[in-house]
Amino acid sequence: MSCYLMTYDEKMSEKLIENLPCSAQLEMKCLLNDYRLMFCKNGNKAVLSIEKREGAETPVVIWKTDTADVNIFEKIYPKDRYERKVFLLKAEGITLPVFGYLAKSREAGLPDGDYLEMTAAAYEEHDFDFKYIEEAADFAADHVNGKTDKEQGGEV
């Protein structure tokens, strides 16, 4: 049975997905409304996640995969650090349920250069504007350096 995985991080890369033992195939690219991209601490590093924010948008890639592949994604996004969430994407009278993984930590963190490079390559591969990464990095830098705004916390 088919299901749909939503990615917004380095796993938007077709090369990365092709190297996984799964059946995932690129289904579509789009912007997820009312969610913003952010860098969150995840163990000893920072990773991309998204949080609810009215008026924001985040580039995402949707993969059609098999429900049997969910176990593979659960290993990549372990339950102790990620929450699996279902989103209902609506377009042209169609509602498509997709699942994505969000970092459980909401604490801002600064990503390392390798992670930024992999994510930038995935954005370039799909012709997404790098401004979303820059905004997330700027927000994380401000937060880490104590220059937080009162609106920083959003919902998952």
MIDO-397482 format. One record per atom (N, C-alpha, C): residue number from 1; residue in three letters; atom name; z, x, y. Coordinates in Angstrom, 2 decimals, decimal comma. Atoms other than C-alpha are relative to their C-alpha. Layout:
N
n|res|atom|z|x|y
NUM|ALA|CA|Z|X|Y
...
END
This chain:
156
n|res|atom|z|x|y
1|MET|N|0,00|0,84|-1,18
1|MET|CA|0,00|0,00|0,00
1|MET|C|0,00|0,89|1,25
2|SER|N|0,13|-0,79|-1,22
2|SER|CA|-0,85|1,28|3,48
2|SER|C|1,11|-0,29|0,99
3|CYS|N|-0,90|0,16|-1,13
3|CYS|CA|1,47|1,84|6,40
3|CYS|C|-0,49|0,96|1,09
4|TYR|N|0,46|-0,78|-1,14
4|TYR|CA|1,14|3,54|9,79
4|TYR|C|1,14|0,84|0,58
5|LEU|N|-0,94|-0,95|-0,57
5|LEU|CA|2,96|6,61|11,08
5|LEU|C|-0,42|0,34|1,42
6|MET|N|0,26|-0,37|-1,39
6|MET|CA|3,24|7,32|14,81
6|MET|C|0,62|1,37|0,26
7|THR|N|-0,52|-1,32|-0,37
7|THR|CA|3,57|10,93|16,00
7|THR|C|-0,27|0,25|1,48
8|TYR|N|0,12|-0,31|-1,43
8|TYR|CA|4,06|12,26|19,53
8|TYR|C|0,35|1,47|0,25
9|ASP|N|-0,42|-1,40|-0,09
9|ASP|CA|4,96|15,89|18,81
9|ASP|C|-1,07|0,89|-0,61
10|GLU|N|0,99|-0,92|0,59
10|GLU|CA|3,29|18,88|17,15
10|GLU|C|-0,68|-0,61|-1,22
11|LYS|N|0,60|0,62|1,18
11|LYS|CA|2,60|16,64|14,15
11|LYS|C|-1,13|-0,96|0,35
12|MET|N|1,24|0,71|-0,37
12|MET|CA|-0,19|14,99|16,14
12|MET|C|-1,20|0,82|-0,48
13|SER|N|1,08|-0,90|0,40
13|SER|CA|-2,24|17,97|14,92
13|SER|C|-0,56|-0,39|-1,37
14|GLU|N|0,64|0,32|1,28
14|GLU|CA|-4,74|17,08|12,22
14|GLU|C|0,17|1,14|-0,99
15|LYS|N|-0,18|-1,15|0,90
15|LYS|CA|-4,40|20,62|10,82
15|LYS|C|1,37|-0,04|-0,67
16|LEU|N|-1,35|0,09|0,58
16|LEU|CA|-0,66|20,16|10,33
16|LEU|C|0,07|-1,12|-1,04
17|ILE|N|-0,05|1,14|0,92
17|ILE|CA|-1,09|16,75|8,70
17|ILE|C|-0,83|0,29|-1,25
18|GLU|N|0,84|-0,33|1,15
18|GLU|CA|-3,92|18,01|6,47
18|GLU|C|0,70|0,93|-0,98
19|ASN|N|-0,72|-0,93|0,87
19|ASN|CA|-1,57|20,69|5,10
19|ASN|C|1,18|-0,64|-0,73
20|LEU|N|-1,07|0,71|0,70
20|LEU|CA|0,95|18,09|3,96
20|LEU|C|-0,57|-0,67|-1,24
21|PRO|N|0,49|0,67|1,22
21|PRO|CA|0,70|16,63|0,45
21|PRO|C|0,09|-1,52|0,15
22|CYS|N|-0,01|1,44|-0,26
22|CYS|CA|-0,02|13,14|1,77
22|CYS|C|-1,42|-0,50|0,25
23|SER|N|1,32|0,61|-0,17
23|SER|CA|-2,89|10,72|2,29
23|SER|C|-0,31|-0,37|1,45
24|ALA|N|0,14|0,42|-1,40
24|ALA|CA|-2,51|10,37|6,08
24|ALA|C|-1,37|0,34|0,58
25|GLN|N|1,28|-0,14|-0,68
25|GLN|CA|-5,75|9,85|7,99
25|GLN|C|0,15|-0,53|1,42
26|LEU|N|-0,07|0,42|-1,39
26|LEU|CA|-6,17|9,59|11,75
26|LEU|C|-0,55|-1,42|0,14
27|GLU|N|0,41|1,39|-0,22
27|GLU|CA|-6,31|5,91|12,70
27|GLU|C|-0,37|-0,23|1,46
28|MET|N|0,30|0,20|-1,42
28|MET|CA|-6,12|5,96|16,51
28|MET|C|0,89|0,89|0,86
29|LYS|N|-0,78|-0,68|-1,03
29|LYS|CA|-4,85|7,66|19,65
29|LYS|C|0,20|-1,02|1,11
30|CYS|N|-0,26|0,96|-1,07
30|CYS|CA|-3,19|5,67|22,40
30|CYS|C|1,21|0,44|0,82
31|LEU|N|-1,21|-0,23|-0,79
31|LEU|CA|-0,43|5,53|25,00
31|LEU|C|1,01|-1,07|-0,38
32|LEU|N|-1,09|0,91|0,30
32|LEU|CA|2,89|3,97|24,04
32|LEU|C|0,69|-0,33|1,31
33|ASN|N|-0,57|0,44|-1,27
33|ASN|CA|4,08|1,94|27,01
33|ASN|C|1,51|-0,14|-0,08
34|ASP|N|-1,44|0,16|-0,17
34|ASP|CA|7,66|1,89|28,24
34|ASP|C|0,85|0,96|-0,83
35|TYR|N|-0,74|-1,10|0,64
35|TYR|CA|8,68|5,10|26,42
35|TYR|C|-0,39|1,29|0,68
36|ARG|N|0,30|-1,31|-0,57
36|ARG|CA|8,99|8,58|27,84
36|ARG|C|0,29|1,08|-1,02
37|LEU|N|-0,16|-1,18|0,83
37|LEU|CA|8,72|11,92|26,13
37|LEU|C|1,18|0,81|0,51
38|MET|N|-1,11|-0,85|-0,43
38|MET|CA|11,79|14,17|26,17
38|MET|C|0,29|1,05|-1,05
39|PHE|N|-0,44|-1,05|0,90
39|PHE|CA|13,06|17,40|24,66
39|PHE|C|1,49|-0,20|-0,27
40|CYS|N|-1,38|0,22|0,40
40|CYS|CA|16,28|16,88|22,72
40|CYS|C|0,47|1,13|-0,90
41|LYS|N|-0,58|-0,99|0,90
41|LYS|CA|18,60|19,35|21,05
41|LYS|C|-0,03|-0,56|-1,41
42|ASN|N|0,07|0,38|1,41
42|ASN|CA|18,14|19,29|17,31
42|ASN|C|0,41|1,23|-0,79
43|GLY|N|-0,50|-1,22|0,63
43|GLY|CA|20,33|21,83|15,56
43|GLY|C|0,00|1,11|1,03
44|ASN|N|0,02|-1,15|-0,91
44|ASN|CA|19,70|25,22|17,16
44|ASN|C|-1,29|0,10|0,81
45|LYS|N|1,24|0,00|-0,78
45|LYS|CA|16,41|24,25|18,80
45|LYS|C|-0,16|-1,33|0,72
46|ALA|N|0,32|1,27|-0,67
46|ALA|CA|14,89|21,53|20,96
46|ALA|C|-1,33|-0,51|-0,52
47|VAL|N|1,21|0,63|0,51
47|VAL|CA|12,28|19,08|19,71
47|VAL|C|-0,35|-1,19|0,89
48|LEU|N|0,41|1,18|-0,75
48|LEU|CA|10,30|16,27|21,25
48|LEU|C|0,53|-1,26|-0,66
49|SER|N|-0,36|1,33|0,43
49|SER|CA|11,55|12,74|21,00
49|SER|C|-0,49|-0,94|1,09
50|ILE|N|0,35|0,96|-1,04
50|ILE|CA|10,96|9,57|22,95
50|ILE|C|1,21|-0,90|0,23
51|GLU|N|-1,05|0,97|-0,30
51|GLU|CA|13,27|7,14|24,67
51|GLU|C|-0,59|-1,11|0,85
52|LYS|N|0,44|1,19|-0,74
52|LYS|CA|12,85|3,69|26,13
52|LYS|C|0,17|0,26|1,49
53|ARG|N|-0,05|-0,14|-1,46
53|ARG|CA|12,03|3,84|29,85
53|ARG|C|-1,09|-0,89|0,58
54|GLU|N|0,94|0,95|-0,58
54|GLU|CA|10,40|0,94|31,67
54|GLU|C|-0,97|0,70|0,94
55|GLY|N|1,04|-0,56|-0,86
55|GLY|CA|7,12|1,91|33,31
55|GLY|C|-0,53|1,35|-0,45
56|ALA|N|0,46|-1,30|0,51
56|ALA|CA|6,79|5,20|31,39
56|ALA|C|-1,07|-0,21|-1,07
57|GLU|N|0,95|0,04|1,10
57|GLU|CA|4,14|6,03|28,82
57|GLU|C|-0,01|1,35|-0,69
58|THR|N|0,03|-1,21|0,81
58|THR|CA|3,77|8,57|26,03
58|THR|C|-1,23|-0,01|-0,89
59|PRO|N|1,14|-0,09|0,93
59|PRO|CA|0,64|9,74|24,20
59|PRO|C|0,49|0,05|-1,45
60|VAL|N|-0,35|0,00|1,42
60|VAL|CA|0,85|9,01|20,47
60|VAL|C|-1,27|-0,01|-0,85
61|VAL|N|1,07|0,05|0,99
61|VAL|CA|-1,33|9,43|17,41
61|VAL|C|0,52|-0,85|-1,16
62|ILE|N|-0,35|0,89|1,11
62|ILE|CA|-1,30|6,79|14,67
62|ILE|C|-0,78|0,44|-1,24
63|TRP|N|0,58|-0,43|1,27
63|TRP|CA|-1,93|7,87|11,08
63|TRP|C|0,13|-1,14|-1,01
64|LYS|N|-0,07|0,96|1,11
64|LYS|CA|-2,82|5,47|8,27
64|LYS|C|0,36|0,81|-1,24
65|THR|N|-0,46|-0,73|1,17
65|THR|CA|-0,96|6,59|5,19
65|THR|C|0,45|-0,98|-1,06
66|ASP|N|-0,46|0,83|1,10
66|ASP|CA|0,40|5,28|1,93
66|ASP|C|1,52|-0,07|0,03
67|THR|N|-1,47|0,12|0,00
67|THR|CA|3,94|3,95|1,57
67|THR|C|0,65|1,05|-0,90
68|ALA|N|-0,54|-1,05|0,87
68|ALA|CA|4,42|6,52|-1,21
68|ALA|C|0,20|1,31|0,77
69|ASP|N|-0,11|-1,23|-0,80
69|ASP|CA|4,03|9,23|1,47
69|ASP|C|1,25|0,03|0,87
70|VAL|N|-1,18|0,06|-0,87
70|VAL|CA|7,15|8,09|3,35
70|VAL|C|1,02|1,06|-0,40
71|ASN|N|-0,95|-1,02|0,46
71|ASN|CA|9,27|10,43|1,19
71|ASN|C|-0,32|1,37|0,58
72|ILE|N|0,41|-1,29|-0,58
72|ILE|CA|7,27|13,40|2,51
72|ILE|C|0,46|0,07|1,46
73|PHE|N|-0,39|0,02|-1,42
73|PHE|CA|7,92|12,37|6,12
73|PHE|C|1,52|0,00|0,14
74|GLU|N|-1,47|-0,01|-0,04
74|GLU|CA|11,63|11,79|5,34
74|GLU|C|0,52|1,43|-0,17
75|LYS|N|-0,39|-1,42|0,14
75|LYS|CA|11,82|15,49|4,32
75|LYS|C|-0,27|0,76|1,29
76|ILE|N|0,36|-0,66|-1,26
76|ILE|CA|10,09|16,60|7,53
76|ILE|C|0,95|-0,43|1,12
77|TYR|N|-0,90|0,59|-1,00
77|TYR|CA|12,29|14,31|9,63
77|TYR|C|1,28|-0,47|-0,73
78|PRO|N|-1,18|0,38|0,80
78|PRO|CA|15,67|14,39|7,79
78|PRO|C|0,89|-1,03|0,69
79|LYS|N|-0,79|1,12|-0,52
79|LYS|CA|17,93|11,35|8,20
79|LYS|C|1,23|0,44|0,79
80|ASP|N|-1,18|-0,43|-0,75
80|ASP|CA|20,85|13,42|9,48
80|ASP|C|-0,35|0,37|1,44
81|ARG|N|0,42|-0,38|-1,35
81|ARG|CA|18,79|14,39|12,56
81|ARG|C|-0,98|-0,97|0,65
82|TYR|N|1,01|0,93|-0,53
82|TYR|CA|16,17|11,64|12,94
82|TYR|C|0,28|-1,42|-0,45
83|GLU|N|-0,06|1,42|0,32
83|GLU|CA|16,13|7,87|13,01
83|GLU|C|-1,43|-0,51|-0,15
84|ARG|N|1,32|0,62|0,16
84|ARG|CA|13,12|6,03|11,61
84|ARG|C|0,05|-1,35|0,71
85|LYS|N|0,03|1,24|-0,79
85|LYS|CA|12,15|3,22|13,97
85|LYS|C|-1,38|-0,63|-0,13
86|VAL|N|1,26|0,74|0,07
86|VAL|CA|9,48|0,54|13,70
86|VAL|C|-0,35|-0,48|1,41
87|PHE|N|0,54|0,44|-1,28
87|PHE|CA|7,35|-0,17|16,77
87|PHE|C|-1,12|-0,99|-0,29
88|LEU|N|1,10|0,95|0,13
88|LEU|CA|4,99|-3,10|17,21
88|LEU|C|-1,01|0,29|1,10
89|LEU|N|1,06|-0,30|-0,97
89|LEU|CA|1,80|-1,91|18,91
89|LEU|C|-0,88|-1,23|0,14
90|LYS|N|0,81|1,19|-0,27
90|LYS|CA|-0,14|-4,71|20,56
90|LYS|C|-1,22|0,37|0,82
91|ALA|N|1,25|-0,24|-0,73
91|ALA|CA|-3,78|-4,54|21,62
91|ALA|C|-1,02|-1,02|-0,44
92|GLU|N|1,09|0,93|0,26
92|GLU|CA|-6,56|-7,07|21,88
92|GLU|C|0,36|-1,07|-1,03
93|GLY|N|-0,41|1,09|0,88
93|GLY|CA|-4,61|-9,83|20,12
93|GLY|C|0,48|0,42|-1,38
94|ILE|N|-0,44|-0,50|1,30
94|ILE|CA|-3,59|-7,61|17,21
94|ILE|C|1,36|0,67|0,18
95|THR|N|-1,29|-0,68|0,01
95|THR|CA|-0,04|-6,47|16,44
95|THR|C|0,04|0,88|-1,24
96|LEU|N|-0,03|-0,97|1,09
96|LEU|CA|0,26|-3,33|14,31
96|LEU|C|1,39|0,61|-0,09
97|PRO|N|-1,29|-0,66|0,15
97|PRO|CA|3,66|-2,29|12,95
97|PRO|C|-0,22|1,46|-0,41
98|VAL|N|0,07|-1,43|0,30
98|VAL|CA|4,02|1,50|12,96
98|VAL|C|1,43|0,53|-0,05
99|PHE|N|-1,32|-0,59|-0,01
99|PHE|CA|6,97|3,70|12,18
99|PHE|C|-0,10|1,42|0,57
100|GLY|N|-0,08|-1,34|-0,57
100|GLY|CA|8,02|6,84|13,99
100|GLY|C|1,41|0,52|-0,15
101|TYR|N|-1,30|-0,64|0,14
101|TYR|CA|10,90|9,28|13,90
101|TYR|C|0,47|0,49|1,35
102|LEU|N|-0,60|-0,39|-1,28
102|LEU|CA|13,18|9,77|16,91
102|LEU|C|1,22|0,86|-0,27
103|ALA|N|-1,17|-0,86|0,13
103|ALA|CA|15,70|12,54|17,29
103|ALA|C|1,25|-0,81|0,28
104|LYS|N|-1,26|0,72|-0,23
104|LYS|CA|19,23|11,17|16,98
104|LYS|C|0,72|0,54|1,22
105|SER|N|-0,64|-0,59|-1,17
105|SER|CA|20,49|13,59|19,60
105|SER|C|-0,74|-0,43|1,26
106|ARG|N|0,61|0,35|-1,29
106|ARG|CA|19,87|12,40|23,16
106|ARG|C|0,29|1,09|1,02
107|GLU|N|-0,33|-1,09|-0,91
107|GLU|CA|21,12|15,67|24,66
107|GLU|C|-1,25|0,84|0,27
108|ALA|N|1,19|-0,78|-0,38
108|ALA|CA|18,38|17,49|26,57
108|ALA|C|0,16|1,44|-0,44
109|GLY|N|0,03|-1,41|0,39
109|GLY|CA|17,40|20,94|25,36
109|GLY|C|-1,34|0,60|0,37
110|LEU|N|1,23|-0,71|-0,35
110|LEU|CA|14,80|23,57|26,18
110|LEU|C|-0,70|0,50|-1,26
111|PRO|N|0,74|-0,42|1,19
111|PRO|CA|12,07|24,18|23,58
111|PRO|C|-0,34|1,49|0,06
112|ASP|N|0,44|-1,39|0,01
112|ASP|CA|11,05|27,66|22,45
112|ASP|C|-1,51|0,06|0,17
113|GLY|N|1,42|-0,20|-0,29
113|GLY|CA|7,61|29,10|23,17
113|GLY|C|-0,92|-0,41|-1,14
114|ASP|N|0,84|0,35|1,14
114|ASP|CA|6,25|28,63|19,64
114|ASP|C|-0,16|-1,51|-0,13
115|TYR|N|0,04|1,46|0,09
115|TYR|CA|7,14|24,94|19,61
115|TYR|C|-0,89|-0,58|1,10
116|LEU|N|0,84|0,46|-1,12
116|LEU|CA|5,57|24,43|23,04
116|LEU|C|-1,47|0,27|-0,29
117|GLU|N|1,38|-0,36|0,32
117|GLU|CA|2,42|26,24|21,87
117|GLU|C|-0,61|-0,96|-1,02
118|MET|N|0,50|0,92|1,03
118|MET|CA|2,06|24,06|18,76
118|MET|C|-0,22|-1,39|0,57
119|THR|N|0,12|1,33|-0,60
119|THR|CA|2,64|20,90|20,76
119|THR|C|-1,17|-0,03|0,98
120|ALA|N|1,12|-0,07|-0,94
120|ALA|CA|0,20|21,99|23,48
120|ALA|C|-1,33|-0,03|-0,74
121|ALA|N|1,24|-0,01|0,80
121|ALA|CA|-2,45|22,65|20,82
121|ALA|C|-0,30|-1,41|-0,52
122|ALA|N|0,20|1,38|0,48
122|ALA|CA|-1,93|19,14|19,40
122|ALA|C|-0,47|-0,90|1,14
123|TYR|N|0,43|0,78|-1,16
123|TYR|CA|-2,25|17,63|22,89
123|TYR|C|-1,46|0,30|0,34
124|GLU|N|1,38|-0,40|-0,31
124|GLU|CA|-5,43|19,60|23,51
124|GLU|C|-0,97|-0,56|-1,03
125|GLU|N|0,84|0,52|1,09
125|GLU|CA|-6,86|18,57|20,14
125|GLU|C|-0,38|-1,47|0,22
126|HIS|N|0,25|1,43|-0,21
126|HIS|CA|-6,57|14,91|21,15
126|HIS|C|-0,31|-0,36|1,45
127|ASP|N|0,34|0,20|-1,41
127|ASP|CA|-7,47|15,36|24,83
127|ASP|C|1,06|-0,78|0,77
128|PHE|N|-1,09|0,61|-0,75
128|PHE|CA|-4,05|14,20|26,01
128|PHE|C|0,34|0,88|1,19
129|ASP|N|-0,39|-0,71|-1,21
129|ASP|CA|-2,88|15,18|29,48
129|ASP|C|1,32|0,74|-0,25
130|PHE|N|-1,18|-0,84|0,22
130|PHE|CA|-0,36|18,04|29,33
130|PHE|C|1,14|-0,36|0,95
131|LYS|N|-1,03|0,37|-0,97
131|LYS|CA|1,55|16,47|32,24
131|LYS|C|1,22|-0,63|-0,68
132|TYR|N|-1,13|0,63|0,69
132|TYR|CA|3,69|14,54|29,74
132|TYR|C|0,97|1,06|-0,53
133|ILE|N|-0,82|-1,12|0,49
133|ILE|CA|4,93|17,80|28,20
133|ILE|C|0,70|0,66|1,18
134|GLU|N|-0,59|-0,64|-1,19
134|GLU|CA|5,48|19,32|31,65
134|GLU|C|1,15|-0,84|0,56
135|GLU|N|-1,05|0,87|-0,51
135|GLU|CA|7,50|16,30|32,80
135|GLU|C|1,24|0,05|-0,91
136|ALA|N|-1,13|-0,08|0,94
136|ALA|CA|9,65|16,43|29,65
136|ALA|C|0,72|1,35|0,12
137|ALA|N|-0,59|-1,33|-0,15
137|ALA|CA|10,19|20,18|30,07
137|ALA|C|0,76|0,11|1,32
138|ASP|N|-0,69|-0,03|-1,30
138|ASP|CA|11,07|19,78|33,76
138|ASP|C|1,30|-0,78|-0,06
139|PHE|N|-1,21|0,81|0,13
139|PHE|CA|13,55|17,02|32,95
139|PHE|C|1,06|0,76|-0,79
140|ALA|N|-0,96|-0,75|0,83
140|ALA|CA|15,16|19,14|30,20
140|ALA|C|0,58|1,17|0,78
141|ALA|N|-0,48|-1,14|-0,79
141|ALA|CA|15,37|22,18|32,50
141|ALA|C|1,00|-0,45|1,06
142|ASP|N|-0,92|0,54|-1,01
142|ASP|CA|16,99|20,10|35,26
142|ASP|C|1,32|-0,40|-0,65
143|HIS|N|-1,21|0,46|0,68
143|HIS|CA|19,45|18,59|32,79
143|HIS|C|0,85|1,18|-0,47
144|VAL|N|-0,71|-1,18|0,51
144|VAL|CA|20,36|21,91|31,19
144|VAL|C|0,63|0,79|1,15
145|ASN|N|-0,50|-0,74|-1,16
145|ASN|CA|20,81|23,46|34,65
145|ASN|C|0,91|-0,84|0,90
146|GLY|N|-0,94|0,82|-0,75
146|GLY|CA|23,04|20,60|35,83
146|GLY|C|-0,59|-0,82|1,12
147|LYS|N|0,65|0,78|-1,06
147|LYS|CA|20,48|18,89|38,08
147|LYS|C|-0,46|-1,34|-0,56
148|THR|N|0,38|1,26|0,66
148|THR|CA|20,55|15,54|36,28
148|THR|C|-0,11|-1,13|1,01
149|ASP|N|0,10|1,20|-0,82
149|ASP|CA|19,51|12,26|37,78
149|ASP|C|0,84|-1,10|-0,65
150|LYS|N|-0,85|1,07|0,52
150|LYS|CA|21,48|9,05|37,34
150|LYS|C|-0,74|-0,86|-1,03
151|GLU|N|0,77|0,83|0,92
151|GLU|CA|18,65|7,49|35,31
151|GLU|C|-0,31|0,71|-1,29
152|GLN|N|0,44|-0,80|1,13
152|GLN|CA|18,48|10,14|32,63
152|GLN|C|0,13|-0,70|-1,35
153|GLY|N|-0,19|0,59|1,33
153|GLY|CA|19,88|8,17|29,70
153|GLY|C|-0,82|-1,25|-0,19
154|GLY|N|0,78|1,18|0,35
154|GLY|CA|17,49|5,74|28,14
154|GLY|C|0,42|-0,50|-1,35
155|GLU|N|-0,29|0,58|1,32
155|GLU|CA|17,53|3,65|25,00
155|GLU|C|-0,96|0,58|-1,02
156|VAL|N|0,89|-0,40|1,09
156|VAL|CA|16,11|4,59|21,66
156|VAL|C|-0,78|-1,19|-0,44
END
